[in-house]
Amino acid sequence: MKRFFRNHLLLVFLGVICVVVSFCIIRGLKRLPDQASVEKILLKDGVRLRQVHYSQGDIHKDLNWKLDAEEVNLSQDNNIVTFRQFSLVVEPKGRPKVYLRGRTGEYSRVTGKLDLRGSLQIHSDDGYNARSEHLVFDEKKGLITTEDKVEISGPFFSLTGKGLFVDLKKEILKIKSNVTTTLTKELLTS
């Protein structure tokens, strides 16, 4: 008998560990609610992802974009996507890239609206910059709006005001009130 234990000590030890682990697993499974309740618990808030890098592009489409975010939440029905501490790069075909940073964003797949908030900073490869605390982009209508203060600058000007309306399809930009515009010397002399 001693010889058996000496020769098979490792197997006996592994067998005891397997029995203990099996006992713990079975005891843990008894504490779980039934399967339907577990699914409700897992899907209650949807899916939360951390440190996300997501890109979407198609050679047949006119727009590619990349999103980096500290946290992304997908609703249970996948219709609402929220993100926090984000950086977004938009690459329109045939136009300069646009870089956008901010604190929070929410996109509704149903309405096609992207609601961005918190120290928004926008920069384009052709030298234009913008800042605001809040912007709403209506993807279906091609509109960007806000009621907050905006600052826009380019190679030859700077502009501040309250409220913004941009129609991307008609290429119209309107500042609603309290507008201050500064033109640089280069624009006036050309």
Phi and psi in degrees as GROMACS dihedral restraints (atoms count N, CA, C in turn):
[ dihedral_restraints ]
;  ai    aj    ak    al  type     phi  dphi    fc
    3     4     5     6     1   -61.0    20    10
    4     5     6     7     1   -39.7    20    10
    6     7     8     9     1   -63.4    20    10
    7     8     9    10     1   -39.5    20    10
    9    10    11    12     1   -60.4    20    10
   10    11    12    13     1   -47.6    20    10
   12    13    14    15     1   -64.5    20    10
   13    14    15    16     1   -40.2    20    10
   15    16    17    18     1   -64.2    20    10
   16    17    18    19     1   -43.2    20    10
   18    19    20    21     1   -74.3    20    10
   19    20    21    22     1   -29.4    20    10
   21    22    23    24     1  -119.4    20    10
   22    23    24    25     1    24.5    20    10
   24    25    26    27     1   -58.5    20    10
   25    26    27    28     1   -43.1    20    10
   27    28    29    30     1   -61.8    20    10
   28    29    30    31     1   -43.4    20    10
   30    31    32    33     1   -65.7    20    10
   31    32    33    34     1   -40.2    20    10
   33    34    35    36     1   -63.9    20    10
   34    35    36    37     1   -44.3    20    10
   36    37    38    39     1   -61.5    20    10
   37    38    39    40     1   -45.7    20    10
   39    40    41    42     1   -62.9    20    10
   40    41    42    43     1   -38.1    20    10
   42    43    44    45     1   -62.5    20    10
   43    44    45    46     1   -42.9    20    10
   45    46    47    48     1   -63.9    20    10
   46    47    48    49     1   -42.7    20    10
   48    49    50    51     1   -61.9    20    10
   49    50    51    52     1   -43.1    20    10
   51    52    53    54     1   -61.1    20    10
   52    53    54    55     1   -40.9    20    10
   54    55    56    57     1   -63.9    20    10
   55    56    57    58     1   -44.4    20    10
   57    58    59    60     1   -64.4    20    10
   58    59    60    61     1   -46.0    20    10
   60    61    62    63     1   -62.9    20    10
   61    62    63    64     1   -43.2    20    10
   63    64    65    66     1   -60.8    20    10
   64    65    66    67     1   -41.7    20    10
   66    67    68    69     1   -61.5    20    10
   67    68    69    70     1   -44.2    20    10
   69    70    71    72     1   -64.5    20    10
   70    71    72    73     1   -41.2    20    10
   72    73    74    75     1   -64.9    20    10
   73    74    75    76     1   -46.0    20    10
   75    76    77    78     1   -62.5    20    10
   76    77    78    79     1   -42.4    20    10
   78    79    80    81     1   -63.0    20    10
   79    80    81    82     1   -39.4    20    10
   81    82    83    84     1   -67.3    20    10
   82    83    84    85     1   -39.2    20    10
   84    85    86    87     1   -65.5    20    10
   85    86    87    88     1   -32.4    20    10
   87    88    89    90     1   -66.0    20    10
   88    89    90    91     1   -26.0    20    10
   90    91    92    93     1   -81.2    20    10
   91    92    93    94     1   -17.4    20    10
   93    94    95    96     1   -73.7    20    10
   94    95    96    97     1   145.1    20    10
   96    97    98    99     1   -69.6    20    10
   97    98    99   100     1   172.8    20    10
   99   100   101   102     1   -61.3    20    10
  100   101   102   103     1   165.5    20    10
  102   103   104   105     1   -57.6    20    10
  103   104   105   106     1   -42.1    20    10
  105   106   107   108     1   -61.2    20    10
  106   107   108   109     1   -41.0    20    10
  108   109   110   111     1   -66.7    20    10
  109   110   111   112     1   -35.8    20    10
  111   112   113   114     1   -63.3    20    10
  112   113   114   115     1   -42.7    20    10
  114   115   116   117     1   -62.4    20    10
  115   116   117   118     1   -39.8    20    10
  117   118   119   120     1   -64.6    20    10
  118   119   120   121     1   -38.6    20    10
  120   121   122   123     1   -66.2    20    10
  121   122   123   124     1   -44.2    20    10
  123   124   125   126     1   -68.1    20    10
  124   125   126   127     1   -34.0    20    10
  126   127   128   129     1  -100.2    20    10
  127   128   129   130     1     2.9    20    10
  129   130   131   132     1   -53.8    20    10
  130   131   132   133     1   -49.4    20    10
  132   133   134   135     1  -104.2    20    10
  133   134   135   136     1     5.1    20    10
  135   136   137   138     1    85.9    20    10
  136   137   138   139     1  -146.7    20    10
  138   139   140   141     1  -116.8    20    10
  139   140   141   142     1   135.8    20    10
  141   142   143   144     1  -116.3    20    10
  142   143   144   145     1   128.3    20    10
  144   145   146   147     1  -120.7    20    10
  145   146   147   148     1   145.2    20    10
  147   148   149   150     1  -118.5    20    10
  148   149   150   151     1   150.3    20    10
  150   151   152   153     1    50.1    20    10
  151   152   153   154     1    66.7    20    10
  153   154   155   156     1   -97.9    20    10
  154   155   156   157     1   137.4    20    10
  156   157   158   159     1  -126.9    20    10
  157   158   159   160     1   113.8    20    10
  159   160   161   162     1  -130.8    20    10
  160   161   162   163     1   133.6    20    10
  162   163   164   165     1  -130.4    20    10
  163   164   165   166     1   147.2    20    10
  165   166   167   168     1  -135.3    20    10
  166   167   168   169     1   128.8    20    10
  168   169   170   171     1  -162.9    20    10
  169   170   171   172     1   154.6    20    10
  171   172   173   174     1  -148.8    20    10
  172   173   174   175     1   130.9    20    10
  174   175   176   177     1   -63.8    20    10
  175   176   177   178     1   -17.8    20    10
  177   178   179   180     1   -91.4    20    10
  178   179   180   181     1    -6.7    20    10
  180   181   182   183     1  -104.3    20    10
  181   182   183   184     1   162.3    20    10
  183   184   185   186     1   -92.9    20    10
  184   185   186   187     1     7.1    20    10
  186   187   188   189     1  -145.9    20    10
  187   188   189   190     1   130.7    20    10
  189   190   191   192     1  -119.9    20    10
  190   191   192   193     1   148.1    20    10
  192   193   194   195     1  -148.7    20    10
  193   194   195   196     1   156.3    20    10
  195   196   197   198     1  -132.9    20    10
  196   197   198   199     1   134.1    20    10
  198   199   200   201     1  -121.0    20    10
  199   200   201   202     1   126.3    20    10
  201   202   203   204     1  -114.6    20    10
  202   203   204   205     1   130.9    20    10
  204   205   206   207     1  -146.5    20    10
  205   206   207   208     1   148.0    20    10
  207   208   209   210     1   -66.9    20    10
  208   209   210   211     1   -37.1    20    10
  210   211   212   213     1  -150.7    20    10
  211   212   213   214     1   138.4    20    10
  213   214   215   216     1  -129.1    20    10
  214   215   216   217     1   133.4    20    10
  216   217   218   219     1  -118.5    20    10
  217   218   219   220     1   131.0    20    10
  219   220   221   222     1  -108.1    20    10
  220   221   222   223     1   130.9    20    10
  222   223   224   225     1   -66.4    20    10
  223   224   225   226     1   166.2    20    10
  225   226   227   228     1   -58.4    20    10
  226   227   228   229     1   -37.3    20    10
  228   229   230   231     1   -92.0    20    10
  229   230   231   232     1     4.5    20    10
  231   232   233   234     1    63.2    20    10
  232   233   234   235     1    17.2    20    10
  234   235   236   237     1   -90.1    20    10
  235   236   237   238     1   -22.1    20    10
  237   238   239   240     1  -118.7    20    10
  238   239   240   241     1   128.2    20    10
  240   241   242   243     1  -120.4    20    10
  241   242   243   244     1   122.3    20    10
  243   244   245   246     1  -115.1    20    10
  244   245   246   247     1   149.0    20    10
  246   247   248   249     1  -144.8    20    10
  247   248   249   250     1   156.6    20    10
  249   250   251   252     1  -132.8    20    10
  250   251   252   253     1   142.2    20    10
  252   253   254   255     1    50.2    20    10
  253   254   255   256     1    73.9    20    10
  255   256   257   258     1  -115.7    20    10
  256   257   258   259     1   158.3    20    10
  258   259   260   261     1  -135.4    20    10
  259   260   261   262     1   126.2    20    10
  261   262   263   264     1  -123.7    20    10
  262   263   264   265     1   131.5    20    10
  264   265   266   267     1  -116.7    20    10
  265   266   267   268     1   122.9    20    10
  267   268   269   270     1  -112.4    20    10
  268   269   270   271     1   128.2    20    10
  270   271   272   273     1  -119.3    20    10
  271   272   273   274     1    87.9    20    10
  273   274   275   276     1   -74.9    20    10
  274   275   276   277     1   141.2    20    10
  276   277   278   279     1   -64.5    20    10
  277   278   279   280     1   126.2    20    10
  279   280   281   282     1    77.9    20    10
  280   281   282   283     1     9.3    20    10
  282   283   284   285     1  -133.8    20    10
  283   284   285   286     1   162.9    20    10
  285   286   287   288     1   -66.2    20    10
  286   287   288   289     1   149.5    20    10
  288   289   290   291     1   -65.2    20    10
  289   290   291   292     1   150.3    20    10
  291   292   293   294     1  -123.7    20    10
  292   293   294   295     1   131.7    20    10
  294   295   296   297     1  -113.3    20    10
  295   296   297   298     1   132.1    20    10
  297   298   299   300     1  -133.6    20    10
  298   299   300   301     1   133.9    20    10
  300   301   302   303     1  -126.0    20    10
  301   302   303   304     1   147.6    20    10
  303   304   305   306     1  -170.6    20    10
  304   305   306   307     1  -179.7    20    10
  306   307   308   309     1   -87.4    20    10
  307   308   309   310     1   -50.7    20    10
  309   310   311   312     1  -138.0    20    10
  310   311   312   313     1   154.8    20    10
  312   313   314   315     1  -149.8    20    10
  313   314   315   316     1   153.2    20    10
  315   316   317   318     1  -141.7    20    10
  316   317   318   319     1   129.0    20    10
  318   319   320   321     1  -119.9    20    10
  319   320   321   322     1   129.9    20    10
  321   322   323   324     1  -105.0    20    10
  322   323   324   325     1   119.4    20    10
  324   325   326   327     1   -70.6    20    10
  325   326   327   328     1   -25.3    20    10
  327   328   329   330     1   -72.9    20    10
  328   329   330   331     1   -50.6    20    10
  330   331   332   333     1   -88.5    20    10
  331   332   333   334     1   -20.3    20    10
  333   334   335   336     1    75.4    20    10
  334   335   336   337     1    20.4    20    10
  336   337   338   339     1  -102.0    20    10
  337   338   339   340     1   137.4    20    10
  339   340   341   342     1  -114.6    20    10
  340   341   342   343     1   115.3    20    10
  342   343   344   345     1  -106.3    20    10
  343   344   345   346     1   114.4    20    10
  345   346   347   348     1  -113.8    20    10
  346   347   348   349     1   138.5    20    10
  348   349   350   351     1  -142.8    20    10
  349   350   351   352     1   153.9    20    10
  351   352   353   354     1    90.3    20    10
  352   353   354   355     1    96.6    20    10
  354   355   356   357     1    47.1    20    10
  355   356   357   358     1    53.0    20    10
  357   358   359   360     1   -70.8    20    10
  358   359   360   361     1   130.4    20    10
  360   361   362   363     1  -128.6    20    10
  361   362   363   364     1   125.9    20    10
  363   364   365   366     1  -122.1    20    10
  364   365   366   367     1   137.6    20    10
  366   367   368   369     1  -141.2    20    10
  367   368   369   370     1   138.3    20    10
  369   370   371   372     1  -116.7    20    10
  370   371   372   373     1   157.3    20    10
  372   373   374   375     1   -64.4    20    10
  373   374   375   376     1   -19.0    20    10
  375   376   377   378     1   -95.5    20    10
  376   377   378   379     1    17.2    20    10
  378   379   380   381     1    93.6    20    10
  379   380   381   382     1    12.2    20    10
  381   382   383   384     1   -98.7    20    10
  382   383   384   385     1   143.0    20    10
  384   385   386   387     1  -132.8    20    10
  385   386   387   388     1   151.6    20    10
  387   388   389   390     1  -148.5    20    10
  388   389   390   391     1   152.4    20    10
  390   391   392   393     1  -140.9    20    10
  391   392   393   394     1   144.9    20    10
  393   394   395   396     1  -166.9    20    10
  394   395   396   397     1   167.5    20    10
  396   397   398   399     1   -91.8    20    10
  397   398   399   400     1   -18.3    20    10
  399   400   401   402     1  -156.1    20    10
  400   401   402   403     1   133.6    20    10
  402   403   404   405     1  -140.1    20    10
  403   404   405   406     1   144.7    20    10
  405   406   407   408     1  -121.6    20    10
  406   407   408   409     1   125.1    20    10
  408   409   410   411     1  -109.3    20    10
  409   410   411   412     1   117.9    20    10
  411   412   413   414     1   -96.1    20    10
  412   413   414   415     1   101.7    20    10
  414   415   416   417     1   -63.0    20    10
  415   416   417   418     1   -39.6    20    10
  417   418   419   420     1   -68.1    20    10
  418   419   420   421     1   -38.7    20    10
  420   421   422   423     1   -93.6    20    10
  421   422   423   424     1   -14.5    20    10
  423   424   425   426     1    72.2    20    10
  424   425   426   427     1    37.2    20    10
  426   427   428   429     1  -117.6    20    10
  427   428   429   430     1   144.5    20    10
  429   430   431   432     1  -121.6    20    10
  430   431   432   433     1   128.1    20    10
  432   433   434   435     1  -139.5    20    10
  433   434   435   436     1   157.9    20    10
  435   436   437   438     1  -162.8    20    10
  436   437   438   439     1   157.2    20    10
  438   439   440   441     1  -105.9    20    10
  439   440   441   442     1    -4.5    20    10
  441   442   443   444     1   -83.9    20    10
  442   443   444   445     1   174.1    20    10
  444   445   446   447     1   -66.0    20    10
  445   446   447   448     1   141.2    20    10
  447   448   449   450     1  -130.1    20    10
  448   449   450   451     1   147.8    20    10
  450   451   452   453     1  -128.4    20    10
  451   452   453   454     1   127.3    20    10
  453   454   455   456     1  -130.0    20    10
  454   455   456   457     1   136.4    20    10
  456   457   458   459     1  -140.4    20    10
  457   458   459   460     1   152.5    20    10
  459   460   461   462     1  -141.4    20    10
  460   461   462   463     1  -171.8    20    10
  462   463   464   465     1   -59.4    20    10
  463   464   465   466     1   -28.3    20    10
  465   466   467   468     1  -125.6    20    10
  466   467   468   469     1    10.1    20    10
  468   469   470   471     1  -158.8    20    10
  469   470   471   472     1   165.1    20    10
  471   472   473   474     1  -139.9    20    10
  472   473   474   475     1   148.4    20    10
  474   475   476   477     1  -144.6    20    10
  475   476   477   478     1   134.4    20    10
  477   478   479   480     1  -129.8    20    10
  478   479   480   481     1   154.9    20    10
  480   481   482   483     1   179.0    20    10
  481   482   483   484     1  -177.8    20    10
  483   484   485   486     1  -118.0    20    10
  484   485   486   487     1   126.6    20    10
  486   487   488   489     1    85.5    20    10
  487   488   489   490     1   143.5    20    10
  489   490   491   492     1  -145.3    20    10
  490   491   492   493     1   140.2    20    10
  492   493   494   495     1  -135.5    20    10
  493   494   495   496     1   121.2    20    10
  495   496   497   498     1  -128.0    20    10
  496   497   498   499     1   124.8    20    10
  498   499   500   501     1  -105.5    20    10
  499   500   501   502     1   105.3    20    10
  501   502   503   504     1   -68.1    20    10
  502   503   504   505     1   -31.9    20    10
  504   505   506   507     1   -70.9    20    10
  505   506   507   508     1   -42.1    20    10
  507   508   509   510     1   -92.7    20    10
  508   509   510   511     1    -3.3    20    10
  510   511   512   513     1    55.3    20    10
  511   512   513   514     1    52.8    20    10
  513   514   515   516     1  -115.5    20    10
  514   515   516   517     1   132.8    20    10
  516   517   518   519     1  -125.9    20    10
  517   518   519   520     1   126.6    20    10
  519   520   521   522     1  -131.2    20    10
  520   521   522   523     1   132.8    20    10
  522   523   524   525     1   -99.5    20    10
  523   524   525   526     1   128.3    20    10
  525   526   527   528     1   -75.7    20    10
  526   527   528   529     1   -39.2    20    10
  528   529   530   531     1  -158.8    20    10
  529   530   531   532     1   169.1    20    10
  531   532   533   534     1    50.5    20    10
  532   533   534   535     1    48.1    20    10
  534   535   536   537     1   -84.8    20    10
  535   536   537   538     1   132.0    20    10
  537   538   539   540     1  -128.0    20    10
  538   539   540   541     1   125.2    20    10
  540   541   542   543     1  -121.5    20    10
  541   542   543   544     1   136.7    20    10
  543   544   545   546     1  -124.4    20    10
  544   545   546   547     1   124.8    20    10
  546   547   548   549     1  -101.8    20    10
  547   548   549   550     1   141.4    20    10
  549   550   551   552     1   -83.3    20    10
  550   551   552   553     1   161.9    20    10
  552   553   554   555     1   -59.2    20    10
  553   554   555   556     1   -37.5    20    10
  555   556   557   558     1   -59.8    20    10
  556   557   558   559     1   -38.0    20    10
  558   559   560   561     1   -68.6    20    10
  559   560   561   562     1   -38.9    20    10
  561   562   563   564     1   -72.3    20    10
  562   563   564   565     1   -28.5    20    10
  564   565   566   567     1   -90.5    20    10
  565   566   567   568     1    -9.4    20    10
